[in-house]
Every structure is written in C-alpha cells, then in structure tokens.
C-alpha cells in the first residue's frame, strides 16, 4: 500500500478510520492507496445499509479535537469535513463482486470493484480523475479492458451501457481539466484518449 497517496491532512485522520469497520473505503483514495499513482485528498466510504442516525455522533466523538462541518446528513449519505478533509459515508445499492482488501484495519474496495465503479461513472458525471484512474488500472495490466466491461455489467446490470462506455473512453474534450498530483509519470487527456483508442482497436466491438 502507498500511504504517500494521502495528503498531509488525510494522513492525520487515517489512524482513526478503522473505527468505521462496517464501511468500505472506495473511490479514488482506495485506488491510490493500492496503485500509488496519484495523491487523493478525501475519503468515500460505502455501505450496503442505510446510514444510521448515530453515525454523526460517532464522527464528532472520534474527531472531537478537530473542526467538523456538516455538509449533508440523510439516511442515504453523511458528508462532513474534518479539519478541511471531506469524508463521505454513502448507502450504496450495488453489491461489490469481490471481498474488500484490509489495510491497517480499514476495509478498502479492491481494484476490480473500483474499476467497475469508474466505468459506470463515465456515463454519468465523469471527472478527469476517473479517466486517469482507469488509465492506470488498464495500462499497468491490473485488468484488461474486457474485464472492466464484464465486471461493470455484473455489478450494474442494465444501468451500465458498454458501448457508451467505450465511446466515453475516447472522448475527453468536454471533461474539465483539474489539478492532479501524480506520483507516477503524468498523463494528459490526449495521451489517455490515444491509449484507449489502441485498446478498443483490439476489441471485437460487435461482441461488446
């Protein structure tokens, strides 16, 4: 695991996060910890159950010496900032396909499930970081592109459109630029587009 993928602020909170063992850390931070490809500055936790009303009290007790601001508090989502670090707890309705990875007592969504989630995100509110994450997953051969598609279909069913996904992979024109702190060789939108164009050229698209 790559703790250097955490910012100084998130590193300070990390030792306490194993107290939320009923949740799974997902998103870019979980992936960055496993790949060490970029820095991530927030925490996204998922649960298959509704968010309990007592969760906010637990957060406030655990980080009582920090400045806490409530962003959203519902039965579906609790989002707070703790000393400026955003932490989200989300009730997530799609089941993961694999067991989480455990690191220092924190359960992390594995690379395979994160890849499926990133693929699903591309058809919705995709960010440049989603593309960067998928690039490193595929380019470093953690998963081949057909495996990503298969996992996304198994996880999200009809809510995932594989053809739309392939179209989105090679069209980053409308994706806003954002600052990314790379820990490995940086890539830009044009490089990512060309990479996935080559990957898609190897596929039998009619069978997707």
Buried (B, 14 or more C-beta within 10 A) or exposed (E): BBEEBBBEEBEBBBEBBEBBEEBBBBBBBBBBBBBBBBBBBBBBBBBEEEBBEEBBEBBBEBBEEBEBEEEEBEEEBBBBBBBEBBBBBBBBEBEBBEEBBEBEEBBBBBBBBBBBBBBBBBBEEBBBBBBBBBBBBBBEEBBBBBBBBBBBBEBBEEEBBBEEBBEBBBEBEEBEEEEBEEBEEEBEBEEBBEBBEEBBEEBEEEEB
